[in-house]
Amino acid sequence: MPYNQSDLNSTERLSRALGWFSIALGAAEMAAPSRVARLIGAPETDANCQMLRAFGAREVASGVAILAQPDQARWLWSRVGGDALDLAWLGRAMTHDDVEKDRLGVAAAAVAGVTALDVFAARRTHRMQRRQPRSARANSGVRVEQVVTVNRSLDDLYRFWRDFQNFPRFMRHVKQIELIDHIHSRWTVKAPAGMSVQWDAEIVQDREGNGLPGDRCREAR
């Protein structure tokens, strides 16, 4: 049975929502592991903080992969595997005496709910992949939706891209970019449930005249 375009669009929207959720959660775990540990009722030990940072890095990696390829089920299944690790860690923590078991129970229930949603999204995405025509699956990695010709010079393009404050005009998830100095900037992007993610970025290479501001390295702080 061929896929329905509206079903495909709704499936990809769900995948993207889970991708942004993964990035937001991972950023919180990496930036403030002590607060996360306190929130879920776990002791604020160095070992727990290191574990939460590792979980956060995994969440961010999964979220980026899902947003890059929302029509690929394998990235959603990677979230399911991560959820299983989270539940195992929470279950082990429940056996300790120095934890707040009520909060851990709530956290485990929340993770279980997200796991069910991840499984649903992964299965649905997998079904949509199988229902796509063979030619569409073969070319799913390169899908061009629109081509725009910009009738401006390379210098004009460079100046436009070099001013990061222009980015929210065409990147819908970017809320604000604050210029700190000539090479540093602070980015704030939208995340699910009214949340936002923020990081500081540093330009490490800038080649004027190429139409783009060069390579940039972003580092979350």
Phi and psi in degrees as GROMACS dihedral restraints (atoms count N, CA, C in turn):
[ dihedral_restraints ]
;  ai    aj    ak    al  type     phi  dphi    fc
    3     4     5     6     1   -65.7    20    10
    4     5     6     7     1   153.4    20    10
    6     7     8     9     1   -76.7    20    10
    7     8     9    10     1   153.1    20    10
    9    10    11    12     1   -95.9    20    10
   10    11    12    13     1   133.3    20    10
   12    13    14    15     1   -61.7    20    10
   13    14    15    16     1   -36.0    20    10
   15    16    17    18     1   -67.2    20    10
   16    17    18    19     1   -36.9    20    10
   18    19    20    21     1   -64.7    20    10
   19    20    21    22     1   -41.5    20    10
   21    22    23    24     1   -62.2    20    10
   22    23    24    25     1   -43.8    20    10
   24    25    26    27     1   -64.0    20    10
   25    26    27    28     1   -43.0    20    10
   27    28    29    30     1   -66.7    20    10
   28    29    30    31     1   -35.3    20    10
   30    31    32    33     1   -66.1    20    10
   31    32    33    34     1   -42.9    20    10
   33    34    35    36     1   -68.3    20    10
   34    35    36    37     1   -34.0    20    10
   36    37    38    39     1   -64.0    20    10
   37    38    39    40     1   -41.1    20    10
   39    40    41    42     1   -63.5    20    10
   40    41    42    43     1   -42.1    20    10
   42    43    44    45     1   -61.2    20    10
   43    44    45    46     1   -44.4    20    10
   45    46    47    48     1   -65.2    20    10
   46    47    48    49     1   -39.0    20    10
   48    49    50    51     1   -61.2    20    10
   49    50    51    52     1   -42.0    20    10
   51    52    53    54     1   -67.6    20    10
   52    53    54    55     1   -34.0    20    10
   54    55    56    57     1   -64.1    20    10
   55    56    57    58     1   -44.9    20    10
   57    58    59    60     1   -67.2    20    10
   58    59    60    61     1   -38.0    20    10
   60    61    62    63     1   -61.0    20    10
   61    62    63    64     1   -42.4    20    10
   63    64    65    66     1   -62.1    20    10
   64    65    66    67     1   -43.1    20    10
   66    67    68    69     1   -65.8    20    10
   67    68    69    70     1   -43.9    20    10
   69    70    71    72     1   -62.7    20    10
   70    71    72    73     1   -45.6    20    10
   72    73    74    75     1   -64.7    20    10
   73    74    75    76     1   -44.9    20    10
   75    76    77    78     1   -63.0    20    10
   76    77    78    79     1   -39.8    20    10
   78    79    80    81     1   -63.0    20    10
   79    80    81    82     1   -39.6    20    10
   81    82    83    84     1   -65.2    20    10
   82    83    84    85     1   -42.3    20    10
   84    85    86    87     1   -66.5    20    10
   85    86    87    88     1   -35.3    20    10
   87    88    89    90     1   -77.2    20    10
   88    89    90    91     1   -39.3    20    10
   90    91    92    93     1   -81.5    20    10
   91    92    93    94     1   -34.3    20    10
   93    94    95    96     1  -139.0    20    10
   94    95    96    97     1    64.2    20    10
   96    97    98    99     1   -64.1    20    10
   97    98    99   100     1   -31.8    20    10
   99   100   101   102     1   -65.0    20    10
  100   101   102   103     1   -42.5    20    10
  102   103   104   105     1   -65.8    20    10
  103   104   105   106     1   -39.2    20    10
  105   106   107   108     1   -64.6    20    10
  106   107   108   109     1   -43.3    20    10
  108   109   110   111     1   -60.2    20    10
  109   110   111   112     1   -43.3    20    10
  111   112   113   114     1   -64.6    20    10
  112   113   114   115     1   -38.1    20    10
  114   115   116   117     1   -64.7    20    10
  115   116   117   118     1   -38.7    20    10
  117   118   119   120     1   -91.3    20    10
  118   119   120   121     1    -1.6    20    10
  120   121   122   123     1    88.9    20    10
  121   122   123   124     1    17.0    20    10
  123   124   125   126     1   -96.9    20    10
  124   125   126   127     1   151.2    20    10
  126   127   128   129     1   -61.8    20    10
  127   128   129   130     1   145.6    20    10
  129   130   131   132     1   -87.2    20    10
  130   131   132   133     1    58.8    20    10
  132   133   134   135     1   -88.5    20    10
  133   134   135   136     1   162.4    20    10
  135   136   137   138     1   -61.1    20    10
  136   137   138   139     1   -39.8    20    10
  138   139   140   141     1   -63.2    20    10
  139   140   141   142     1   -43.3    20    10
  141   142   143   144     1   -66.2    20    10
  142   143   144   145     1   -39.8    20    10
  144   145   146   147     1   -64.8    20    10
  145   146   147   148     1   -41.0    20    10
  147   148   149   150     1   -64.4    20    10
  148   149   150   151     1   -39.7    20    10
  150   151   152   153     1   -64.9    20    10
  151   152   153   154     1   -42.3    20    10
  153   154   155   156     1   -65.8    20    10
  154   155   156   157     1   -37.0    20    10
  156   157   158   159     1   -62.9    20    10
  157   158   159   160     1   -40.5    20    10
  159   160   161   162     1   -64.1    20    10
  160   161   162   163     1   -43.2    20    10
  162   163   164   165     1   -60.0    20    10
  163   164   165   166     1   -40.7    20    10
  165   166   167   168     1   -63.5    20    10
  166   167   168   169     1   -42.4    20    10
  168   169   170   171     1   -62.0    20    10
  169   170   171   172     1   -39.7    20    10
  171   172   173   174     1   -64.5    20    10
  172   173   174   175     1   -41.6    20    10
  174   175   176   177     1   -62.6    20    10
  175   176   177   178     1   -44.5    20    10
  177   178   179   180     1   -63.8    20    10
  178   179   180   181     1   -43.7    20    10
  180   181   182   183     1   -61.1    20    10
  181   182   183   184     1   -43.6    20    10
  183   184   185   186     1   -63.6    20    10
  184   185   186   187     1   -43.0    20    10
  186   187   188   189     1   -62.5    20    10
  187   188   189   190     1   -43.2    20    10
  189   190   191   192     1   -62.7    20    10
  190   191   192   193     1   -43.1    20    10
  192   193   194   195     1   -63.8    20    10
  193   194   195   196     1   -40.8    20    10
  195   196   197   198     1   -64.8    20    10
  196   197   198   199     1   -43.0    20    10
  198   199   200   201     1   -67.0    20    10
  199   200   201   202     1   -32.1    20    10
  201   202   203   204     1   -71.6    20    10
  202   203   204   205     1   -35.8    20    10
  204   205   206   207     1  -137.5    20    10
  205   206   207   208     1    73.1    20    10
  207   208   209   210     1   -67.5    20    10
  208   209   210   211     1   -12.2    20    10
  210   211   212   213     1   -96.1    20    10
  211   212   213   214     1     8.1    20    10
  213   214   215   216     1  -107.8    20    10
  214   215   216   217     1   119.4    20    10
  216   217   218   219     1   -69.3    20    10
  217   218   219   220     1   -24.0    20    10
  219   220   221   222     1   -62.3    20    10
  220   221   222   223     1   -31.8    20    10
  222   223   224   225     1   -72.9    20    10
  223   224   225   226     1   -33.0    20    10
  225   226   227   228     1   -70.2    20    10
  226   227   228   229     1   -37.4    20    10
  228   229   230   231     1   -65.6    20    10
  229   230   231   232     1   -29.4    20    10
  231   232   233   234     1   -64.7    20    10
  232   233   234   235     1   -33.8    20    10
  234   235   236   237     1   -66.8    20    10
  235   236   237   238     1   -38.6    20    10
  237   238   239   240     1   -60.7    20    10
  238   239   240   241     1   -43.7    20    10
  240   241   242   243     1   -61.4    20    10
  241   242   243   244     1   -40.2    20    10
  243   244   245   246     1   -65.4    20    10
  244   245   246   247     1   -37.8    20    10
  246   247   248   249     1   -60.8    20    10
  247   248   249   250     1   -39.3    20    10
  249   250   251   252     1   -62.6    20    10
  250   251   252   253     1   -39.6    20    10
  252   253   254   255     1   -64.7    20    10
  253   254   255   256     1   -42.0    20    10
  255   256   257   258     1   -60.4    20    10
  256   257   258   259     1   -45.5    20    10
  258   259   260   261     1   -65.3    20    10
  259   260   261   262     1   -38.4    20    10
  261   262   263   264     1   -64.0    20    10
  262   263   264   265     1   -41.2    20    10
  264   265   266   267     1   -66.6    20    10
  265   266   267   268     1   -41.8    20    10
  267   268   269   270     1   -65.9    20    10
  268   269   270   271     1   -39.3    20    10
  270   271   272   273     1   -63.9    20    10
  271   272   273   274     1   -38.7    20    10
  273   274   275   276     1   -67.9    20    10
  274   275   276   277     1   -38.7    20    10
  276   277   278   279     1   -63.7    20    10
  277   278   279   280     1   -30.1    20    10
  279   280   281   282     1   -63.7    20    10
  280   281   282   283     1   -20.8    20    10
  282   283   284   285     1   -81.3    20    10
  283   284   285   286     1    -8.9    20    10
  285   286   287   288     1   -87.8    20    10
  286   287   288   289     1   153.9    20    10
  288   289   290   291     1   -84.7    20    10
  289   290   291   292     1   -24.6    20    10
  291   292   293   294     1   -93.5    20    10
  292   293   294   295     1    35.4    20    10
  294   295   296   297     1  -123.5    20    10
  295   296   297   298     1   159.5    20    10
  297   298   299   300     1   -93.2    20    10
  298   299   300   301     1    97.1    20    10
  300   301   302   303     1   -65.7    20    10
  301   302   303   304     1   -29.4    20    10
  303   304   305   306     1   -62.7    20    10
  304   305   306   307     1   -46.8    20    10
  306   307   308   309     1   -67.3    20    10
  307   308   309   310     1   -40.4    20    10
  309   310   311   312     1   -61.8    20    10
  310   311   312   313     1   -37.6    20    10
  312   313   314   315     1   -63.7    20    10
  313   314   315   316     1   -42.0    20    10
  315   316   317   318     1   -63.7    20    10
  316   317   318   319     1   -42.9    20    10
  318   319   320   321     1   -62.9    20    10
  319   320   321   322     1   -42.4    20    10
  321   322   323   324     1   -63.3    20    10
  322   323   324   325     1   -40.1    20    10
  324   325   326   327     1   -64.0    20    10
  325   326   327   328     1   -39.6    20    10
  327   328   329   330     1   -65.3    20    10
  328   329   330   331     1   -42.9    20    10
  330   331   332   333     1   -63.9    20    10
  331   332   333   334     1   -40.1    20    10
  333   334   335   336     1   -61.6    20    10
  334   335   336   337     1   -39.6    20    10
  336   337   338   339     1   -64.8    20    10
  337   338   339   340     1   -43.0    20    10
  339   340   341   342     1   -65.5    20    10
  340   341   342   343     1   -37.1    20    10
  342   343   344   345     1   -60.1    20    10
  343   344   345   346     1   -43.4    20    10
  345   346   347   348     1   -60.8    20    10
  346   347   348   349     1   -40.4    20    10
  348   349   350   351     1   -67.1    20    10
  349   350   351   352     1   -39.8    20    10
  351   352   353   354     1   -62.8    20    10
  352   353   354   355     1   -43.2    20    10
  354   355   356   357     1   -62.6    20    10
  355   356   357   358     1   -43.4    20    10
  357   358   359   360     1   -60.3    20    10
  358   359   360   361     1   -46.9    20    10
  360   361   362   363     1   -66.0    20    10
  361   362   363   364     1   -40.3    20    10
  363   364   365   366     1   -64.4    20    10
  364   365   366   367     1   -44.8    20    10
  366   367   368   369     1   -64.3    20    10
  367   368   369   370     1   -42.1    20    10
  369   370   371   372     1   -66.0    20    10
  370   371   372   373     1   -41.9    20    10
  372   373   374   375     1   -64.8    20    10
  373   374   375   376     1   -39.7    20    10
  375   376   377   378     1   -62.2    20    10
  376   377   378   379     1   -42.4    20    10
  378   379   380   381     1   -63.5    20    10
  379   380   381   382     1   -40.4    20    10
  381   382   383   384     1   -65.2    20    10
  382   383   384   385     1   -37.6    20    10
  384   385   386   387     1   -61.3    20    10
  385   386   387   388     1   -44.3    20    10
  387   388   389   390     1   -68.9    20    10
  388   389   390   391     1   -28.4    20    10
  390   391   392   393     1   -85.1    20    10
  391   392   393   394     1    -9.2    20    10
  393   394   395   396     1   -70.2    20    10
  394   395   396   397     1   148.7    20    10
  396   397   398   399     1   -59.2    20    10
  397   398   399   400     1   151.1    20    10
  399   400   401   402     1   -56.2    20    10
  400   401   402   403     1   -40.5    20    10
  402   403   404   405     1   -64.7    20    10
  403   404   405   406     1   -36.2    20    10
  405   406   407   408     1   -69.0    20    10
  406   407   408   409     1   -38.7    20    10
  408   409   410   411     1   -66.0    20    10
  409   410   411   412     1   -38.1    20    10
  411   412   413   414     1   -65.5    20    10
  412   413   414   415     1   -30.4    20    10
  414   415   416   417     1  -109.9    20    10
  415   416   417   418     1    17.9    20    10
  417   418   419   420     1   -64.9    20    10
  418   419   420   421     1   -20.6    20    10
  420   421   422   423     1   -77.1    20    10
  421   422   423   424     1   -19.5    20    10
  423   424   425   426     1  -128.2    20    10
  424   425   426   427     1    96.5    20    10
  426   427   428   429     1  -123.8    20    10
  427   428   429   430     1   108.3    20    10
  429   430   431   432     1   -94.2    20    10
  430   431   432   433     1   121.9    20    10
  432   433   434   435     1   -99.4    20    10
  433   434   435   436     1   -29.7    20    10
  435   436   437   438     1  -161.2    20    10
  436   437   438   439     1   144.2    20    10
  438   439   440   441     1  -119.5    20    10
  439   440   441   442     1   130.5    20    10
  441   442   443   444     1  -124.3    20    10
  442   443   444   445     1   129.1    20    10
  444   445   446   447     1   -99.5    20    10
  445   446   447   448     1   123.7    20    10
  447   448   449   450     1  -101.5    20    10
  448   449   450   451     1   114.4    20    10
  450   451   452   453     1   -88.7    20    10
  451   452   453   454     1    62.3    20    10
  453   454   455   456     1  -136.4    20    10
  454   455   456   457     1   161.5    20    10
  456   457   458   459     1   -75.6    20    10
  457   458   459   460     1   164.0    20    10
  459   460   461   462     1   -61.6    20    10
  460   461   462   463     1   -35.9    20    10
  462   463   464   465     1   -64.8    20    10
  463   464   465   466     1   -41.3    20    10
  465   466   467   468     1   -63.6    20    10
  466   467   468   469     1   -43.3    20    10
  468   469   470   471     1   -62.8    20    10
  469   470   471   472     1   -42.4    20    10
  471   472   473   474     1   -60.9    20    10
  472   473   474   475     1   -45.8    20    10
  474   475   476   477     1   -63.1    20    10
  475   476   477   478     1   -38.0    20    10
  477   478   479   480     1   -66.9    20    10
  478   479   480   481     1   -48.2    20    10
  480   481   482   483     1   -69.6    20    10
  481   482   483   484     1   -30.2    20    10
  483   484   485   486     1   -71.0    20    10
  484   485   486   487     1   -22.2    20    10
  486   487   488   489     1   -91.1    20    10
  487   488   489   490     1    95.7    20    10
  489   490   491   492     1   -62.2    20    10
  490   491   492   493     1   -21.2    20    10
  492   493   494   495     1   -68.3    20    10
  493   494   495   496     1    -9.7    20    10
  495   496   497   498     1   -79.1    20    10
  496   497   498   499     1   -19.3    20    10
  498   499   500   501     1   -60.9    20    10
  499   500   501   502     1   -40.4    20    10
  501   502   503   504     1   -61.5    20    10
  502   503   504   505     1   -14.3    20    10
  504   505   506   507     1   -71.3    20    10
  505   506   507   508     1   -24.8    20    10
  507   508   509   510     1  -131.8    20    10
  508   509   510   511     1    -2.9    20    10
  510   511   512   513     1  -111.0    20    10
  511   512   513   514     1   102.5    20    10
  513   514   515   516     1   -66.4    20    10
  514   515   516   517     1   -24.6    20    10
  516   517   518   519     1   -85.4    20    10
  517   518   519   520     1   -10.9    20    10
  519   520   521   522     1   -86.1    20    10
  520   521   522   523     1   119.3    20    10
  522   523   524   525     1   -86.4    20    10
  523   524   525   526     1   -42.9    20    10
  525   526   527   528     1  -160.1    20    10
  526   527   528   529     1   145.2    20    10
  528   529   530   531     1  -129.3    20    10
  529   530   531   532     1   115.1    20    10
  531   532   533   534     1   -98.9    20    10
  532   533   534   535     1   125.2    20    10
  534   535   536   537     1   -83.3    20    10
  535   536   537   538     1   118.8    20    10
  537   538   539   540     1   -87.0    20    10
  538   539   540   541     1   -49.3    20    10
  540   541   542   543     1  -153.2    20    10
  541   542   543   544     1  -161.9    20    10
  543   544   545   546     1   -72.8    20    10
  544   545   546   547     1   -13.1    20    10
  546   547   548   549     1  -127.4    20    10
  547   548   549   550     1    -9.1    20    10
  549   550   551   552     1  -113.8    20    10
  550   551   552   553     1   143.0    20    10
  552   553   554   555     1  -148.0    20    10
  553   554   555   556     1   157.0    20    10
  555   556   557   558     1  -117.0    20    10
  556   557   558   559     1   120.6    20    10
  558   559   560   561     1  -103.0    20    10
  559   560   561   562     1   137.8    20    10
  561   562   563   564     1  -127.3    20    10
  562   563   564   565     1   121.6    20    10
  564   565   566   567     1  -122.5    20    10
  565   566   567   568     1   156.6    20    10
  567   568   569   570     1   -74.6    20    10
  568   569   570   571     1   148.4    20    10
  570   571   572   573     1  -135.6    20    10
  571   572   573   574     1   167.4    20    10
  573   574   575   576     1   -61.3    20    10
  574   575   576   577     1   162.4    20    10
  576   577   578   579     1    60.2    20    10
  577   578   579   580     1    32.2    20    10
  579   580   581   582     1    73.3    20    10
  580   581   582   583     1     9.0    20    10
  582   583   584   585     1   -85.9    20    10
  583   584   585   586     1   172.1    20    10
  585   586   587   588     1  -143.2    20    10
  586   587   588   589     1   156.5    20    10
  588   589   590   591     1  -120.7    20    10
  589   590   591   592     1   138.9    20    10
  591   592   593   594     1  -131.7    20    10
  592   593   594   595     1   141.1    20    10
  594   595   596   597     1  -149.3    20    10
  595   596   597   598     1   162.2    20    10
  597   598   599   600     1  -100.1    20    10
  598   599   600   601     1   141.4    20    10
  600   601   602   603     1  -122.4    20    10
  601   602   603   604     1   149.6    20    10
  603   604   605   606     1  -131.0    20    10
  604   605   606   607     1   130.7    20    10
  606   607   608   609     1   -79.0    20    10
  607   608   609   610     1   120.8    20    10
  609   610   611   612     1  -104.9    20    10
  610   611   612   613     1   -12.5    20    10
  612   613   614   615     1  -153.2    20    10
  613   614   615   616     1   135.1    20    10
  615   616   617   618     1  -142.8    20    10
  616   617   618   619     1   114.0    20    10
  618   619   620   621     1  -114.5    20    10
  619   620   621   622     1   100.7    20    10
  621   622   623   624     1   -70.4    20    10
  622   623   624   625     1   141.7    20    10
  624   625   626   627     1    98.1    20    10
  625   626   627   628     1    -4.3    20    10
  627   628   629   630     1   -91.6    20    10
  628   629   630   631     1    -1.4    20    10
  630   631   632   633     1    89.3    20    10
  631   632   633   634     1   -14.1    20    10
  633   634   635   636     1  -132.6    20    10
  634   635   636   637     1   154.6    20    10
  636   637   638   639     1   -76.1    20    10
  637   638   639   640     1    10.4    20    10
  639   640   641   642     1    88.8    20    10
  640   641   642   643     1  -171.6    20    10
  642   643   644   645     1   -78.1    20    10
  643   644   645   646     1   142.1    20    10
  645   646   647   648     1  -127.2    20    10
  646   647   648   649     1   141.4    20    10
  648   649   650   651     1  -113.2    20    10
  649   650   651   652     1   121.6    20    10
  651   652   653   654     1  -103.8    20    10
  652   653   654   655     1   134.1    20    10
  654   655   656   657     1  -126.3    20    10
  655   656   657   658     1   121.0    20    10
  657   658   659   660     1   -72.7    20    10
  658   659   660   661     1   137.5    20    10
